[in-house]
Amino acid sequence: MSYLEWAESQLAEIELLTSMFPTQEELEITDQLALAELRGYVEGSASADSPPPSRPHFLIKQKLDTTHVFLSCAYPSEYPSVFPEITVRCASLSRAQQTQLHTDLNAYLMENCLGEVCVLSAVDWVKDNLQLFINKSLSAAAAPKRESSSSRPQEMFSRMWIYSHHIYNKTKRKNILEWSKELGLSGFSMPGKPGIVCVEGPHSACEDFWSRVKVLTWKKIMIRHREDIPLDRPGEDGRTVQSIDSLRKFTGFEETMFDPHGNRGNHMDLGQLYQFLNEKGCCDVFQMYFGIEGR
């Protein structure tokens, strides 16, 4: 199929979803410009050899009994030949249950919808299966907890160094910035090829961030290196570490770019990246990412 044929399928599915969920409370197009550009691409005389200039992103909102669930959807240019980026959010689910829901949903789509438009199928699957996950989450919460204070998990500080084959997509870049802020994490992200993300803060928040990011559609993504530090261990000065903030190497979270170049402006100056890491006291991770000594 060509980019034009893929775009035609995407536009047809959005129009179907709009007719089925006609109100803003049910379906919210979060990037109207991208939708307008997709429609113009399909209806105009665009070349079938190049993708549309941007990709639509939309939010489907459902209320099942008293439970609210949100499906955040974005189309890769090659959809439906590849799967869309679908993230499900439900406050009634624990983090572990939400991760398992994404795993099961992706398995269902892989088995039943490969090569076809599938957002409506995903919505129907979530409707049919969400209550099962909520029941499991409630059962786990209701189980008696008899652990003593000495057996409770030790509070940890974590720093994750994430590697992706590339980070181009505007929606992913926006998600990375918003999720890190929501979870109180500091660090940075470097878009382009390769893509690098560093997050640091409470261990549980870092794990939550990773569980959200990894279920998006990536060519390749992994945790290249991680640091987990118990908060009651002696610090470098011999005194006991008292707080998360005392271990942070970054102030806030930002997207950083280092003299982007190349045909698409998607390659960064690695020398500048090394200097940035060196200033933050993290230059040792440069070799972990690239296998060479920085300078």
KOLDO-722271 format. One record per residue (C-alpha): residue in three letters; z, y, x; residue number from 1. Coordinates in pm, 1 decimal. Each point is the difference from the previous one (the first is absolute). Layout:
 resn       c3       c2       c1 resi
  ALA        Z        Y        X  NUM
...
//
This chain:
 resn       c3       c2       c1 resi
  MET      0.0      0.0      0.0    1
  SER    -46.1    362.3    101.6    2
  TYR    250.5    286.6     -0.2    3
  LEU   -173.9    135.5   -309.7    4
  GLU     42.8   -328.3   -189.3    5
  TRP    367.1    -15.6    101.1    6
  ALA     47.3    360.4   -115.2    7
  GLU   -165.6    -78.3   -334.9    8
  SER    246.5   -286.6    -55.9    9
  GLN    293.5    223.8     92.5   10
  LEU   -106.2    276.5   -238.7   11
  ALA    -59.9   -248.4   -283.2   12
  GLU    348.9   -146.1     47.7   13
  ILE    165.8    342.6      3.0   14
  GLU   -180.8     92.8   -322.6   15
  LEU    116.9   -328.4   -158.0   16
  LEU    359.2     62.3    110.9   17
  THR    -16.2    356.9   -131.5   18
  SER   -107.7   -127.1   -341.5   19
  MET    279.8   -258.7     -5.3   20
  PHE    268.5    238.5    129.1   21
  PRO   -111.3    334.5   -146.9   22
  THR    312.3    211.8     60.4   23
  GLN    142.5    155.6    314.7   24
  GLU    319.0   -199.7    -66.2   25
  GLU   -200.7   -323.4     40.2   26
  LEU   -262.5     80.8    262.0   27
  GLU     17.4    286.3    247.8   28
  ILE   -296.0     75.4    225.9   29
  THR    183.6    138.7    302.1   30
  ASP   -315.8    115.4    179.0   31
  GLN   -238.3    157.5   -251.2   32
  LEU   -226.3    133.7    275.4   33
  ALA    -57.2   -350.0    135.9   34
  LEU    -90.8   -123.4   -349.3   35
  ALA   -243.0    288.9    -48.2   36
  GLU   -158.3    -76.2    336.9   37
  LEU    -31.2   -368.3    -91.2   38
  ARG   -171.2     88.7   -329.3   39
  GLY   -232.0    242.2    178.4   40
  TYR    -78.4   -265.3    260.4   41
  VAL    -93.7   -253.9   -269.9   42
  GLU   -195.9    240.3   -218.6   43
  GLY   -169.8    183.5    283.5   44
  SER   -252.5   -107.1    257.2   45
  ALA    249.4   -113.8    262.6   46
  SER   -104.8   -234.8    275.8   47
  ALA    115.2   -356.2    -61.8   48
  ASP     56.7    -37.1    375.6   49
  SER    302.5    230.5     18.1   50
  PRO    325.0     -9.2   -199.8   51
  PRO    120.0    272.7   -239.5   52
  PRO    173.1    291.1    175.7   53
  SER    346.0    -93.5   -137.6   54
  ARG    170.8   -267.4   -205.5   55
  PRO    173.8     27.1   -338.2   56
  HIS    370.5    -65.1    -30.4   57
  PHE    175.5    -48.7   -332.6   58
  LEU    334.3   -104.2   -147.1   59
  ILE     36.5   -236.8   -295.3   60
  LYS    334.0     36.0   -182.2   61
  GLN    131.2   -273.6   -226.4   62
  LYS    319.0    -42.1   -201.9   63
  LEU     95.0   -360.8    -65.2   64
  ASP    290.7     -0.6   -245.1   65
  THR    234.9    243.5    176.0   66
  THR   -143.6    -54.1    346.7   67
  HIS   -238.2    247.7    162.8   68
  VAL   -253.3   -132.6    249.5   69
  PHE   -259.6    193.3    199.2   70
  LEU   -316.0   -132.4    166.2   71
  SER   -139.3    230.4    267.6   72
  CYS   -368.3    -83.3     60.5   73
  ALA   -257.9    115.5    255.1   74
  TYR   -352.0   -128.4     61.1   75
  PRO   -136.6    -91.1    343.2   76
  SER   -366.2    103.1     25.9   77
  GLU   -108.3   -367.3    -14.2   78
  TYR    200.0    -85.5   -316.4   79
  PRO    -52.1   -231.3   -188.8   80
  SER   -127.6   -202.6    295.9   81
  VAL    345.6     56.0    149.9   82
  PHE    326.8     36.4   -189.5   83
  PRO    136.2    338.4   -111.3   84
  GLU    323.3    139.1    136.1   85
  ILE    255.7    -68.3   -274.3   86
  THR    368.2     82.7     37.6   87
  VAL    243.3    -89.9   -280.8   88
  ARG    322.6    198.5    -44.5   89
  CYS    283.8    -99.6   -232.3   90
  ALA    357.9    125.7     29.0   91
  SER    132.3   -320.8   -159.1   92
  LEU   -110.8   -212.1    297.1   93
  SER    179.3    -47.4    327.0   94
  ARG   -197.2     65.3    316.8   95
  ALA    -35.5   -374.4     63.8   96
  GLN   -121.2    -65.4   -355.5   97
  GLN   -249.8    286.0     24.6   98
  THR   -138.3   -145.0    324.0   99
  GLN    -29.6   -344.5   -161.6  100
  LEU   -174.9    152.0   -302.6  101
  HIS   -263.8    155.6    227.8  102
  THR    -45.9   -330.4    181.1  103
  ASP    -47.3   -193.4   -325.3  104
  LEU   -228.2    266.0   -149.0  105
  ASN   -223.7      0.4    307.8  106
  ALA    -16.8   -382.4    -11.1  107
  TYR    -99.5     11.2   -367.7  108
  LEU   -273.8    256.0     62.7  109
  MET   -128.3   -194.3    300.7  110
  GLU    -29.3   -316.8   -206.9  111
  ASN   -142.6    150.3   -319.7  112
  CYS   -169.2    334.9     65.1  113
  LEU   -171.7    -12.5    338.8  114
  GLY   -311.6    217.6     -6.6  115
  GLU     70.2    139.1   -346.9  116
  VAL    167.2    313.6   -135.6  117
  CYS    360.8   -101.3    -45.4  118
  VAL    233.5    293.1    -78.8  119
  LEU     25.1    -95.7   -367.5  120
  SER     69.2   -361.1    102.0  121
  ALA    277.0    127.2    228.3  122
  VAL    152.7    203.2   -286.0  123
  ASP     -6.9   -302.4   -230.5  124
  TRP    154.5   -224.5    267.3  125
  VAL    282.8    246.7     58.8  126
  LYS     63.7     20.9   -376.7  127
  ASP     15.9   -379.5    -24.0  128
  ASN    217.4    -57.5    307.1  129
  LEU    220.7    304.6     53.8  130
  GLN    283.2   -124.1   -221.4  131
  LEU     27.5   -318.0    208.0  132
  PHE     62.6    206.5    311.5  133
  ILE    247.8    225.6   -182.5  134
  ASN    192.3   -304.8   -123.7  135
  LYS     20.5   -135.4    355.5  136
  SER    119.6    337.7    125.1  137
  LEU    266.7     19.4   -273.5  138
  SER    115.8   -354.6     72.8  139
  ALA     40.3     79.7    367.7  140
  ALA    194.8    317.0    -82.7  141
  ALA    230.0   -188.3   -239.3  142
  ALA     84.9   -274.7    250.7  143
  PRO    362.8     24.4    117.6  144
  LYS     44.7    155.2    342.2  145
  ARG    303.5   -121.3    186.2  146
  GLU    -83.5    105.6    350.9  147
  SER    275.3    165.8    196.2  148
  SER    -44.9    330.4    174.5  149
  SER    -37.4   -187.2    328.2  150
  SER   -298.9   -195.6   -138.0  151
  ARG   -193.1    299.7   -131.4  152
  PRO   -324.6     81.0    175.8  153
  GLN     52.5    238.9    285.6  154
  GLU   -148.4    343.1    -52.3  155
  MET   -301.6     42.8    226.3  156
  PHE   -227.5    269.6    132.6  157
  SER   -364.2   -104.8     34.2  158
  ARG   -311.9    139.9    159.6  159
  MET   -333.1   -164.2    -86.7  160
  TRP   -321.9     46.1    194.4  161
  ILE   -289.5    -95.4   -229.4  162
  TYR   -358.2    -57.0    114.9  163
  SER   -306.6     10.5   -225.0  164
  HIS   -362.9    -61.0     90.1  165
  HIS    -67.2    342.1   -151.8  166
  ILE    148.5    254.2   -239.8  167
  TYR   -270.5    212.5   -165.2  168
  ASN     76.6    -11.3   -371.6  169
  LYS    148.9    321.1   -143.1  170
  THR    207.9   -186.8   -258.1  171
  LYS    160.3   -223.6    263.1  172
  ARG     73.2    299.4    221.0  173
  LYS    159.0    178.2   -296.5  174
  ASN    204.7   -309.7    -88.4  175
  ILE    130.6    -30.4    355.8  176
  LEU    117.1    362.1     -2.7  177
  GLU    152.2    -16.4   -349.1  178
  TRP    173.1   -336.4     44.6  179
  SER    156.4     96.6    332.4  180
  LYS    136.7    317.5   -157.4  181
  GLU    123.5   -186.3   -309.8  182
  LEU    185.2   -255.5    216.0  183
  GLY    150.3    253.8    239.5  184
  LEU   -191.5   -129.6    302.0  185
  SER   -104.1    197.1    305.4  186
  GLY   -289.4    -71.6    237.0  187
  PHE   -374.3     65.7     -5.6  188
  SER   -337.3   -142.7    -97.8  189
  MET   -322.2     33.6    197.5  190
  PRO   -313.1    -55.5   -213.0  191
  GLY   -332.8   -111.4    140.3  192
  LYS    -94.3   -311.0    194.5  193
  PRO    238.8   -153.6     85.1  194
  GLY    266.5    124.0   -242.1  195
  ILE    362.8     24.9    110.8  196
  VAL    311.2     49.4   -211.9  197
  CYS    358.5     27.4    123.3  198
  VAL    288.8     12.2   -248.2  199
  GLU    369.7     13.9     84.3  200
  GLY    317.1     14.9   -204.7  201
  PRO    218.6   -240.1   -201.5  202
  HIS   -110.8   -361.6     39.9  203
  SER    -37.3    -54.3   -375.4  204
  ALA   -216.2    313.3    -37.5  205
  CYS   -230.4   -109.5    284.2  206
  GLU    -37.4   -343.6   -159.5  207
  ASP    -77.9    164.2   -335.3  208
  PHE   -265.2    219.3    164.8  209
  TRP   -161.3   -302.7    168.8  210
  SER      1.4   -202.4   -324.1  211
  ARG   -192.7    280.9   -171.4  212
  VAL   -248.7     64.5    279.9  213
  LYS    -92.9   -359.4     85.4  214
  VAL   -116.4    -87.7   -353.9  215
  LEU   -270.1    267.7      8.3  216
  THR   -349.9   -110.2     98.3  217
  TRP    -34.0      1.8    379.6  218
  LYS   -247.2   -150.6    242.0  219
  LYS    296.3    -67.6    228.4  220
  ILE    360.2    121.8     -0.9  221
  MET    311.4   -125.5    179.9  222
  ILE    336.3    101.1    139.5  223
  ARG    -78.3     26.9    371.3  224
  HIS    360.7     62.8    104.2  225
  ARG    333.4     64.4   -167.2  226
  GLU    347.1    107.9    102.4  227
  ASP    308.6   -100.2   -203.8  228
  ILE    329.5    151.2    110.5  229
  PRO    340.9    -75.6   -159.4  230
  LEU    183.4    322.8    -75.1  231
  ASP    333.2   -114.9    141.1  232
  ARG   -133.3    -88.4    346.4  233
  PRO     85.7    221.3    300.4  234
  GLY   -260.3    265.1     64.4  235
  GLU   -145.4     98.1    337.3  236
  ASP    297.3    228.5     65.2  237
  GLY    245.7   -284.6    -63.5  238
  ARG    119.0    136.3   -333.7  239
  THR    -58.3   -178.8   -328.8  240
  VAL   -311.7    110.4   -185.7  241
  GLN    116.2    166.9   -321.6  242
  SER   -310.8    100.2   -188.2  243
  ILE   -367.4    -68.9    -62.0  244
  ASP    -91.2    353.6    106.1  245
  SER    150.3    -46.8    346.0  246
  LEU   -265.1   -266.0     70.9  247
  ARG   -307.0    180.8   -130.6  248
  LYS   -262.1    109.2    253.0  249
  PHE   -206.4    193.7   -254.6  250
  THR     86.0    291.3   -227.3  251
  GLY   -149.0    -62.5   -341.9  252
  PHE   -330.6   -179.5    -51.6  253
  GLU   -344.1    142.9     72.2  254
  GLU   -362.4    -99.4     33.3  255
  THR   -115.5     74.9    353.4  256
  MET   -352.7     30.7    136.0  257
  PHE    -94.6     25.6    367.2  258
  ASP   -336.7    168.0     60.0  259
  PRO   -199.3   -218.2   -245.1  260
  HIS   -350.2    -80.3    125.8  261
  GLY   -281.8   -252.4    -39.5  262
  ASN   -280.9    -14.7   -254.3  263
  ARG    241.4      3.7   -294.7  264
  GLY    281.4    183.7    174.6  265
  ASN    206.5   -315.4    -26.6  266
  HIS    104.3    -56.0    361.2  267
  MET    302.3    172.0    150.7  268
  ASP     69.4    111.0    355.8  269
  LEU    231.7   -277.3    121.4  270
  GLY    114.4    211.2    293.2  271
  GLN    140.5    255.4   -243.6  272
  LEU    157.7   -282.1   -202.1  273
  TYR    171.1   -126.0    315.7  274
  GLN    136.3    347.8     76.8  275
  PHE    128.0     27.9   -357.7  276
  LEU    179.1   -336.2     27.1  277
  ASN    134.8     92.3    342.7  278
  GLU    151.8    320.0   -138.0  279
  LYS    174.8   -207.1   -268.9  280
  GLY    130.0   -252.6    251.3  281
  CYS   -224.8   -276.7   -134.0  282
  CYS   -271.7    -27.5    265.9  283
  ASP     74.1   -370.4     59.1  284
  VAL   -161.1    -91.1   -334.2  285
  PHE   -336.5    133.9    121.9  286
  GLN    -55.3   -312.2    209.3  287
  MET    110.6   -217.7   -293.8  288
  TYR   -275.8    155.5   -211.7  289
  PHE   -281.3     23.4    252.5  290
  GLY     92.9   -239.2    281.6  291
  ILE    -34.7    269.1    266.8  292
  GLU    234.4    238.8    172.7  293
  GLY    -13.5    348.4   -145.0  294
  ARG    -31.0    314.0    205.5  295
//
